[in-house]
């Protein structure tokens, strides 16, 4: 039987907010829940009572909660949570107004700044007044084309404090990628910096702004935050105004606009690698209550924690991270390359800022191991209690790397959900052990299961990840989809009245989750379904391989598995290495998993948030057009897969 890599001590279990929540649930409802499994079962069987009780437990601020928790609870889509409630998102994130540090910003160039909760409130008040003076009102769209800096967070809070809607892209998006996104939602105000830093280079942002404003005529003001220069030249930027000239510093208080629970908060975007990005609308109340559940109970985040996530403002993990302000913790922001000026930069910051919860991506952890970085040998990580990983499935080897080379005594939470729900379906629990390759649990209140093609739950085998009951963070819908046809087709067409997420995985006997990859990227040689993550996990064991990408290529009335590998500098893919890779895959999986073709490429295309794009590569291999290449961090890499002679025989 598999042994856990880590288990919390009884003392640690007893001290968690999850354990406290179980005690209070038992007291309130006369129950006898005694572990996570029984709590999860109750939270999904009686989800209305669970979410209603958690609202009070989390101390959500509202002008009115109302007596009804859920209307039309039998419908997906169609269910409405807390239909009588009135609240404000920013008010909940600004509930603390003291001198404790709210945000610490660290740049790759060594700059550091800090702002207290008291000063954060004041700056949000001044910027909210500036937005109102500009004519921004409830339901207007405000956009950010910003790096991950303090001012980005202030702009989001100011926007949502007046009931307006925030949307953002990171500044490394190409101009067409920005227009594809913001052009659909027509923002009234655009926030930007003069530029940003990445991998030791200063990169201008203002050059793109002229084309963006020219194309998106709804933009009435471009608010520029100086970042590269204290006094940037704005003469070539239409409708530009410096941040200092836009805010109204004499305004010291915020009149938080009270809105419905289902009022729009964020517009977020699908990756856009297979078509124009979908604009996904997320609600004020659903985002808030779901994030607080995940941060307070699943992450055990507290006032004295220092919370870090390596992310850009174009990835949903930024939206998830910033909700940590509602717990009163200190957010640690970083903008720049995680490998500049050294591969250890983020761990230097972890030591310096006494980070207790460190969030990152699976790809970062794999790259760190390949680079031979061993943070436990070089840094004092005594404050660190949890590492969070998402973006793609975390391999067994990366689980082992964290405990071997980062820290032995911590909760390693591989988490999975996505932009679609701006949260998680499966994640960690501080009262459960950690097993290699496995997400610890399904989220509280999330009726997650795995279905076969006949909509039957499967046990001990792989299936489609579904959610069988409504949950608060389900999107309001898509932008400009009044009859919700596209929304329905995206999530509910496969199984009526059931959310199908598009992930392929399994529920373990312990109640954990293993994600094997995206359903639309599942390989099907000889009719056997194989998740790409099953192959990546084995390939990553080969020291010469930095990363890989796998597709299914139609071939002779079947599908053959083709594996592309990016190797370490100076390494060539010869017959010996091909044989080694195939042997590792065959010995640890099945003969069906072994690729028929293994080809070397110099780069692998990925989205700006770091996800490899299997579907885009498959399109290129099949001679189909890949649209919206601006959604990619390295679109030039697609050319490496075009017209390969090796794939013609």
Buried (B, 14 or more C-beta within 10 A) or exposed (E): EEEEBBBBEEEBBEBBBBBBBBEEBBEEEEBEBEBBBEBBEBBBEBBBBBBBBBBEBBEBBBEEBEEBBBEEBEEBBEBBBBBEBBBBBBBBBBBBBEEBBBBBBBBBEEEEEBBBBBBBBBBBBBBBBBBBEBEBEEEBBBBBBBBBBBBBBBBBBBBBBBBBBBBBBBBBBBBBBBBBBBBBBBBBBBBBBBBBBBEEEEBBBBEBBBEBBEBBEBBBBBBBBBBBEEEBEBEEBEBBBBBEEBBBEEBEEBEBBBBBBBBBBBBBBBBBBBEBBBBBBBBBBBBBBBBBBBBBBBBBBBEEBBBBBBBBBBBBBBBBBBBBBBBBBBBBBBBBBBBBBEBBBBBBBBBBBBBBBBBBBBBBBBBBBBEEBBBBEEBEBEBBBBBBBBBBBBBBBBBBBBBBBBBEEBBBBBBBBBBBBBBBBBBBBBBBBBBBBBBBBBBBBBBBBBBEEEBEEBEEEBBBBBBBBBBBBBBBBBBEBEEBEBBBEBBBEBBEBBBBBBBBBBBBEBBBBBBBBBBEBBBEBEEEBBBBBBBBBBBBBBEBBBBBBBBBBEBEEEBBBBBBBBBEEEBEBEEEBBEBBBEBBBEEBEEBBBBEBBBBBEBBBBBBBBBBBBBBBBBBBEEEEBBBBBBBBEBEBBEBBEEBEEBEE
